[in-house]
Amino acid sequence: MLHHITRDGSSPNGKQRVFFCAAPGQVKELFPKISAEIFEFCHCVIWYDDGENTPRQDLQNAIEISSLAVLPVTAELFAPDSVVKRVMLPLVFSHRVTLLPILEDPNLLEPFNAQFKNIQLLDRHSVDATALPYREKLERFLDAALLRDELASQVKHAFSARIFLSYRKIDRQMARDLMRSVQREPKCRSIAFWYDEFLTPGEDFDKNIRSAIDDSDLFLLSLTENMLRAGNYVIREEYPYAYDTCKPILPVELEPVDLAQAARCFRDLPETVKQAQITNRLAALGVEHTTPQQDYFLGQAYLHGLQQERNVALSFELFEKSADGGYAPAALRLANLQIDIDQPEENAKRRLFWLWRYASLCQDDFRRETTLQSIRSFADAMDRLATELCRQRQYEEGFARFEDGIKLLEMAKMGPELAEMCNNYGNCLTEAGRHREAIGQFYTALTIHRQLDQADPSGTPAHRAAIARICYNGALAASRLNQWELAVDLGKTAASNYRVLAGESPEDYTLLLAQTYDNMGIAAQNLWEKTGSRQHWELASSLHSQALQALEPMLDRREEVYWPAYGISCTALGTLWLRGGELEKALQTLDVPVRIFRQFEQRYPGQYGARAAGVLVNRASALFRLERMEEALADYREAREMLRGVPGQEVLLAQILWNGANIQAMQQDLTGACEAYRQALEVYDGAADESARCSVNYALCCHNYANTLYRSGEFRQALAQAERAIKVYEQLQGFEPRILQLQQFADHLRRQVGEE
């Protein structure tokens, strides 16, 4: 059975509709949290299915009239008998309902992307500090998908007249056909319909219905055979109230009926009209010439089913008419609308077209009247357009738009907006590989936010979060320039702010804090490797340890979120110990992520194998250096099995194979070693990354294979591998001594072959 909830327990009628697209068994766990998040930003009605014999038609109707479908991404979605994937999502897509997937389990990101490639989701547990926080992303998405209360009120006032549609729920389809026939007449599109939405069984609507009749300009009576059955609610309550309050009444035959019987059922029944005549009778209530702003509001009404039957195609038509009339918000709405998820390239072109149009219209408004609002709107348009251009790799055009927007905001001295645009510009520069310029933009944004923070001594979370995010972005750009000192300095500022934020809201910021510590630790490790300074080594160790300390209090909250993050931080610390020669400490530390990732790979097959294999390789390296060869070989073998058939992991698999081969060769298992070397080269040769075949590791594999073949007496094959290694080394720089050595070895092999 279908149920609903509103923010304040009020009637669902007249509110935007959201469908909670989850299996009935998950409603109890997930619905309270997600609905509360949505209600924080939107006053809507949210429907859900409790699984108690809900007719498919009711489910279809609920989804069809919804503006938004919220999809919690959990393991249930990927179950073979998933009711969500099998029933709900096809209805969402067929009725072009905007979909909001929320990633509840971070381990399901890759499976989701594999099955729903063109749908972007919100990840509440993201550790991407370069991105906006989850709650801010949610707010922005809801702003694009639903209407805030103020705008919803404006939409309702865009209609020229209101009709109370009286019908029997059993005749709902005929009533919908009636409304759609009215919608097809341009003059009638400004007429609103109120009807008691059929998805509210058992609720007492007396008060709401009477209020709706009072507010209407016309009482439209749908005459059907079902309507003439004695004792129904319309005969008992609706029609008598409309009659007694002297409301104009228009009976319309939705199907042939006994008019004499109709006259007996309804006192003083006015003359009836046929459905085909209805638009002519209603045209006087409509507006022949609407304004661009009114078209925009009407488009929103039809998109969200406010005061009208939802009609997505008509909403697009009205938005385009509004944009053509010069109303900028309509162009932005068209840019943000989700069209066909199966046509990502066409959607991208369409989005870019309307963002250009939005920017052009905002520029026109700015030139007509220079106000703070017109400046803010024009700058926002530049920011959106520039970001989208960069997303589509049209970098130079995107950077030019950023520069235009920044000049405008600098002129207007609009600090917060300028800081946000500089941060976005910096992210796009980083994506394009222009890291030095990116750092400059991040510093500009940071300077502004520090000034704002000083002006607001309360230290608001918004300023802290912005400073943390900008510093994190700057640290990443500095790392890519090998400016490790700067990366550490910026990381410290990011961490100090995330630490405060995590204390206030641990679920929102703990992962970001741990990620910041680990990134700083990697930068400090690079400093140590560059300078040999023990101080940098100790700093790296301390930072990775702080990441673990930040995560430890969260491990008993949501294990699928925090344990993998803990494993990643343990891997970083264990790798540091390994590189520093602290082999026993490395083993002790790396044992933890091995256990974690093994467990999660069993729980989520294919999701943690690569990560587990990477840790096993590091542990095997430590074991090898401790001369615990059998244990090292066992780790390599386990890692190899975990990576077999995993796409994108060919280089790591090849490395594992030839590292294991090296141990087998040392143990005099020449046959096994040769086979492992052969398999490694086969994997290298089949890798999509062509650079793998022109690398030191590839050459070393050929070189070691040649030596092992020589020891096995296979001189011809050894010569072929030696020559192969020489060719690779010759393409690289700095390997002249090794090339000379190999050439001498090859000459020796040629003599051996000649003597055979």
N, C-alpha and C positions, 0 to 999 in steps of 0.2 A: 504494500500500500504506500502511496505517496504522502509525505508530510512536508510541512513548511515551517520556517521560523523567520521572524523579522527582528530588527534590532531592539525595538521597544515593545514587542508583543502586539503591535497594531495589526489591522487588517492587511492582507497582501494586495488587495485591489489597488490598482493605479501605481504600483511600484515596479521598478525594474526587476527582472526575474533572472536568477542564477540557478543553475542546476549543478548539484554536487555529484560528480560523475565517479562514483566509487561503488565497489561491491557492498551489498547490504551488511556483510560481516565486518566491514571496516568503518562503518558509519560511527559506531559508538566511540571508537578510539580517536578518529581523526576529525570528525565533523565539528566538535566543540571548538577545537583550536583554530581550524581554518576559517570557520564562520565568524569567530570573534575578530580575527585579523581583517576580514573583509568588511565587517560592520564598523570597524574603526574608521574606514574611509568612505563607505557608501551606505546609504539608507535604502536597502533593497529587500527582496524576499528570496530566500534560498530554499530550494526544494531538494528532497532526497528520497530515496527508495529504501524502505525497511525490509524489502524482500518478501513481504507477506502477500503473495498471490496478486501482485500488481499486474493488471492487464497490459499487454504490449502497447495497445492503442493509447492507454493513459500515459505510458512512459514516452511514447512518441510525441504526444501532444505537449507534455511538459517540456521536453527538449526543444521542440519546434518553436515555442513561444519565448524561449529564454534568450537573453542577450549574451550570456556568458556561461560556459561549462567549465567548472573547476575539476581538474584531474589530479588527484594525489598519485604520484608515481611510486608504487610499492611493488613487491614481488608478485602480488596477486594479478597485476596487469599482464604479466608474462606467463601465467598459468594456462595450460591448454584449454581449460573450460572457462576462462575468464569472461564473466558476463559483461564487464566493461568493454573489453576489446571486441567481443562477439556481437553485442547488442547496442550498447550505449554509444560508442565512438562512431560507428557507421551512421547513426542518426544525427550525431553532432555534425559530422562532415557533410552529409547530404542536405542538411538544412542551413548550412553555412553559419553555424553558431561559433563565435570566437572561443577558442580553446585556451585555457590557462593551465598548463601542467606545472605542478609543484613537486620538485624532487624531494621526497621524504627519506629515501635511502640513497646515500651517495654512491653506493656500490652499483646502482642501476643506471648510472649515467650512460655508460657505453651501450648496454642493451637498448636503452630508450633511443639513443641516437641512431642505432643500427636499424630499428624498426620505424622510427618516425623522424627521418632525416631532415625534413624541412620545417620542423616545429621547434621553436625555441622554448626553453623551460626556465623556471625560476628555481634556483638551488638555494634552499635555506641554509645549507651547510657549506657553502662555497668558501674556499680558502684563497680565492683570487682577490687580493687586496687592491688590485688595480680597478676592480669593478665597484659599482655602487652597492651599498649594503642591501640585504634581502628586503627589508621593510620599505626602503626607498624605491627599489625596483617594483615591489608589489603595488605601492601607491601609484607609480607612473603607469603601470600596466592597467590598473583599474580606472585611472583617469582616461586612458585611451579606449577602454572597453565599455565602461559605464559612465553615467552622468553624475556629477556631484549634485547635491541637493539644490543649490542655487540654480544651476543650469537646467535641472529637471523641472523646476518651477517655471523658468522662462519658456521651456518647451511646451508646457501645458497651456500657457497663455498665448501661444502662437496660433491656436485654432480660432476660427471665426464663429463657430457654433458647436454645440454639443448635443448629441442624440443619445437618448437612453434606448438601447436595443433590448427588447423584451423577447425572450425565446425560451424554449424548453431545452434542457441540457442534452436530451436525446437527439435534438435537431441541431446540434452544434455545427455540423458540417455545412448544413444549408445556411445557417447564420453566417458562417465564415465566407461562404460563396457570395452572400449578399454584400458583406462589407467589402470584399475584393472587387465586386462589380462597381461599387461606388468609388473605390480608389482609382479605377481606370479612367474616370472622368476628371480631367485636370481641375475643373471648377469646384469639384467636391473634395479635393484632397485636403483642404483646410477644415474639414468637418471631423470632429472627434466623435468616437463611439464609446459609450460606457456599457459594459456588459459584465454580468457576474461570472467571473472566470471559473470555468468548470472544474478546475483543480482544487476546489475547496469544499469537499463533501462534508456534510454534517455541521457546517458552521451557520450560526444565526446571523443572517445578513439584513434583518429588518431595518435597523437603523441606517446602515450604509446604503441600502437600496433607496430608502426614502430620501436620504440626503442627495443621492445621485439624481433622482427624479427631480428634486427641487432645483438642482443646478443645471438641468438640461433645458434645451430650447424646443425639443420635440420628443415625444414618446412614440417610438417605432414598434408596432406590434407585429411580430412574425406569426402569420397564420399558417398552421399546418394541422394535419389530422391529430397529431399528438397534443397540440395546443387546445383543441376542443374537447379533450377528455376532462370530465368533471372532476372538480376538487383539486386541480393543480395549483401551484403557488401563484402563477400569473393571474388566474381567475380570482383567487381568494384575496390576494394582497396587492400585487403590482398595479394591475389595471384599475381597481377601485381607488387606490391612492392617487394615481395620475388623474383620473376623472374628477375626484373630489377637490383636487387642487387646481382644476381648470387648466391642466397642461395640454397643449395641442397634441392630438393623437392622430397617427397615420398608420392604418392597418395595411400590410403588404402580404399578398399571397405568395408564399414560397413554394407552394404546390396547390393544385386544385382542392378546394374545400367546400363544404356545404355552408354557404353564406347565411342561410336561414338559421342554421344551428349556431353559427358564429354570433349572430345577432342575439340569440337567446343566452349565450354564454357571457357576452360583454354588453353592458347597458349602453344604449345610445351609440352604438358602434358607427363611426363615420364611414363614408364611402371608401371601399378598399381599392387598392391599385395592384397591378401585376408587377412582378419583380423587374420586368423589362422597362417599366415606366418610372422606376424609383429615382434614377439619376436626374430626370427632368424635373421631378417634384422637389428634389433636394438642392438643385443648383442655386436657388435663390439664397440658401443659407451659406453658400461658399463664397470664395473670393476669386474673381477672374484674374486679377493681376496681383501677384504676391511680390514682396520685396526680397532681395537676396538674403537678408538676415532671416526673414520668415521662412524662406525655403530651407535654410540651414536648420532651423529649429524643427520644422516639419520632417526633414530628413532624419533627425535624431529621434523623433517620435516614432517614425515607421521602423527605424533600425532597432529600437529597444521595445517596441510594442507599448508605448505610452499613449493612452487615449485613442489607440487604434490597434487594429490587427497588425502584427508584425509582418513587414514586407521589405525584405532586404533589397531586392532589385529596385523597387521604387525609391528606397532611401538613397541608393547610389545616384539615381537620376536626379533627385532633388539636390543632393550635394553638388553634383556637377553643374546644375543650373545655378546654384548659389555661387560657386567659385567663378563661373563664367560671368556672373554679375559683379564680381569684384570683392566678394566677402572672403577674407583670408582664412578664417577658421575652417571653412568648408574644404579648402584645399588641403589643410593639415589633416582633417578627418579622413579624407580620401587616401592620403599617404599612409595613415596608420591602420586602415581597414585591412583585415585579413581576407584575402580573396580565395585563391585556389592553392592549397598547400602542395598540390602535386605539380605546380608550375613555378618553381622558385625563381627562375631567370625572368619570366614575364612579370612576376610580382616585384622583383627588384627594379626592373625598368619602370614599372608603373609607379612604384614608390618614389623613385628619383624624379620622375616627371612631375609629380604633384608637390614634391618638396621644392623644386625649382619654381613652380607656380606659387607656392606659399611664400617663398622668399620675395618673389616679384611683387605680389600683392601687398606684403608687409612694407616693402620699399615704397610703393605708391602711397600707402597710408602715412609713412614717415615723411615723405616729401610734401604731402598735403598739409600735415600738421605735426610739427615736431614737439612731442610731449614725452614725458618719462615712459608712458605706456607704449607709445609707438616706437620709441627707441628699444625698449625691452623686447617687444614683439619682433622687431626687425633683427635684433641681435640673436634672439632665440632661433629665428628662421635660419640665419647664417650658421649657427652652431649645429642645428639639425642637418642642414644640407651638407655642410663640410664633413661631418661625421659619417654620413651615408656615402658620400663620394669616396672617402678613404676606405670605408668598408668594402666598396666595390673596386678598390685599388686604383681609383682615379686620383692619385695623391696630389699632383700638382694643382689640379683644379680645387681639390678640397683644402689644401693649404692656403690658397689664395682667398677662399671664402672665410677661413679662420682669421686671416690677417685683416680682412674687411671688418669682421665682427669685433675683433680686438680694438681696432682704431675707433670704432663707434663707441664702445663701452669706455674706453679711456677718455674720450671726449666728454662723455656724460658723467664720468667719475662714479660709475656703478660697480663698486668693489666686489660684492659677492658674485655677481654675474660674470665679471671679468675673470675672477679666480677660477670659476668653474670652466669657462671657455679655455683658459690657458691650460688647465689640467687635461681637458679633452684633446686639445691641440698636441700637448706633450705625449699623450698616449698614442695618437695617430703617427706622430713623428717617430716614436719608438717602434711601432709596427713597421714603418717604412725603413727602419735601420738607421735613421738620422738621430742617434742617441745624444750627441753633444747639443744639438738644437733643442731636443726634448728636455734636457736638464735645465736649460735656460727658461723654458716655459714653466716647468715645475717650480723653479725658484721664484718666478714672478707670482705664481699662485700662492706659494707658501708665504711670501712676504705679505701679501694682502691678508691672508687668513690670520697671520700673527698679529697684524695691526687690528683686525676685527676682534681677535681674542683679547688683546690688551684693552680695547675699548669696552669689553664686556668682562669685568673681573670675575663673574660667576663661573666662567669656564664651561660654557654650555656644551653638551655632548655633540651638537652639530659641528661646532668649530673644532673640537677634538678629533672627531671622526674625519673631517675634511683634511686637517693637518696630517693625521696619520696616513690617510690614503695618498695624499700628494707626496709625502716623504717616502712611502713605500714605492711608489711609481718612480720617483727620482733615484732611489737606491737601485732598482732594477736596471735603469738606463745606465747608471754609473758602472754597475757590474759588467754590462755588455761592452763598456769602453775599457775594461780592466782597471778602472779607478776604484780600487778596493777600499782605500781610506775613506773616500767620499761615500761609498756604499755603506760602510759601517756607521759613519756619522749620521747619515740620513736615516738609516735603520734604527739607530738609538732613539731618535726623535719619534719615529713611528711607533716603536715599542713602548716608550714611556706613555704615549697617549692611548694606545691600545690596552695597556695594563690598567689604566684608570677606567676605561670603558668596559673592560672585561669584569672588573670588580662590580660595576653597576649592572651589567647585563651579560653574564657569562655565556649564555647560549648564543648570543649574537657576535661576540668578539674573541672568545678564547681561541678558536681555530686560527683566526687572523693573527693573534698575538704569537702563537706557536710558530706559524709560518714565517713571521717577521724575524723571530729569534733564529730559526734555522737558516734563513737567507743571509742574515748577518754572520752566522757561524761559517757558512761557506765562503763569504767574502774574507773573513778573518783567516780562514785556512789558506786561501790563495795568497794572502799577505805573508803568512808564515812560509809557504813554499817559495815565495819571491825573495824574502829577506832572511829567512832562517831564524828569525827572532822568536825566542821562547815565549815572549810576552804575547805575541800574536797567536801562538799555539794555545796558550792558556786561555786567551780570550775566546777562541773558537770553541774550546771544550766547555767553557762556562756558558756560552750562548746556547749551544745544543742542549746542555743540561737544564737551562732555564725553560727551554721549549718543553721538555719532558715534565718539569715541575708544574708548568702552566696547565698541562693536559691531565695530570694525575687526578685532581679532584673531580674531573668530569667523566672518568672511566666507567663509573657505575650509573651514569644517566642514560646514555644511548650508545650501547656498545658498537653498533654498526657504523657510528659516526666517529667516535673518539678513539676506539682501539686501532683502526687503520692509521689514523693521524699519529698516534703514539708510536706505531710501528715505523712510520716514515722518519720521525725524529730519532728513534733508536738507530735506524739505519745510518742516518747522517753522523751520529756520534760514533758508532762502531767503525764507520769508514774513516773517520778522523784518526781513531786509535790505530787502525791498520796502517795508514799512511805514515804515521809517526813511529811505527815499529813497536807499539805497545800491543803485542799480539795476543797475550792472554786476556787483557781487557777488551780487545776487539772481539774475541770469541765470545766472552761472557755477554757483551752488549748485543752482538749480532744474533745470538741464540733467541733473544726476545722477538724480534720481527720475523724470524723464520717460523716460530710457533704461531704468531699472529696471522701471517699471510697464508700459511698452510691451512689453518682453520677456516679462514675466509674464502680461500679458493675452493674448499670442500663445500662451503655454504653457497657460494656464488661461482660456479664453474666458469672458467674463462676470464674472470675479472681480476684475479690476484696472482695468477700464475707467473706473469712477467715480473711482477714486483718480488715475489718469492724467489724466483730464479736469480734476479739481480743480487739479492742478499746472500743466497747460497754461493754465488760466485765469489763474493767478498770473503765469506767464511772459508771457502775452499782455499783461497789465496793465503789466508792466515794459517790454516792447517798445513798447507804446503811448506810455508816458511818455517813452521815448527817441525817439519819432517814427519808429519802424521799423514803419510801418503794415502793409505787406504781410506781414511776418513775424508780426505780431500777429494779423492776419486769418487767416493759415494755421493758427496755433495754435487759434484759436476754431473754425475749421472741423473740425480734427482732433478736438477735444474734443466738438464736436456729433455727429460720426459715432460716437464711442465711446459716447455716452449714448443714442442713439436706441433706443427699445424697452426700456431698462433700467428696471424698476419702482422707484419710490421716489426717482428722480432728476429728477423733473419740474421742480422749482424751479431746480436748477442748470442744466438744459438750457435753460430759458427765459432765465436770466441770460446764458448763453453766446450765445444767439440775438440778444438785443437789444444786447449788447456788440459783437458782430460787425456788427449793423445800424448802430450808431453810427459805426463806422469806414467802412462803405460810404457812409453819408450824408456824411461828411467828404470822401470821395473822389469825391463827386458821382454816385455810383451810386444814384440815388434809387429806381429800380425795384427793384433788389436789396435796398436797405435796407427799403423798404416791405414787401416779401415776408417778410423776416426778422423785422420787427416783428410782422407778422400771425401768423407761425408761433409767435413767442414768446408772444403773448397767447393763442393757441389752446392751447399747452401749459399756461400758467398756469390757464386756465379748466377744463382737464381734470384738474388735479392733485387728488389725494385730500386734501391739506392745504388746508382752506378759508382758513386764515390767509394763504396765498400771494396770494389775491385781495384782501387788505386790507393791503397792505404798501407801503412806500416804493418798492421796486423795481417793483412792478406799476404804480404811479402814474407813475413815471419813464418806464416803457416806453410807456404811453399818451401821455404828454406828448411824448416824442421822436417817437413815431409821428405825432402831430398836426402837429408842426413839419415833418416830412418830407413829409407829405401836402400841407401848405400850399405848400411849395416846389415840389411837383409839380403844383399847380393844382387839387388835389382838395379843394375847400373844404368840401363837405358831409361827406365822410368825416373830414376834419380836425376839424370841429366836433364830430362824434360822439365822437372820441377825446379831445378836450379836455374835453368834459362828463363823460366817463368818468373822466378823471384827477381832475377837481374832486370828484366823488362820493367817490373813495377818499381824497383829502387831507382832506376834511371829516370822515371817520371817524377820522382820526389827529390827534394833537396837535402843535402847534408849527409848522404849515405855513400860517399865515394869509397871510404875504407872497406865498407861491407861489400860493395860492388866488386872491388878488387879481390877480396877474399873469395867471393863466390865465383868469379871468373877463373881464379886459380883452381878452385874445386871442380869447376866444369871442365877445365882442361884435363885434369886428372881423370875425370869420369870418361872423357872422350878416349883417352888412352886405354882405359879399362875396357870400354866397348870395342875398341879396335883389336884388342887381344882376344876377345871372345871368339 
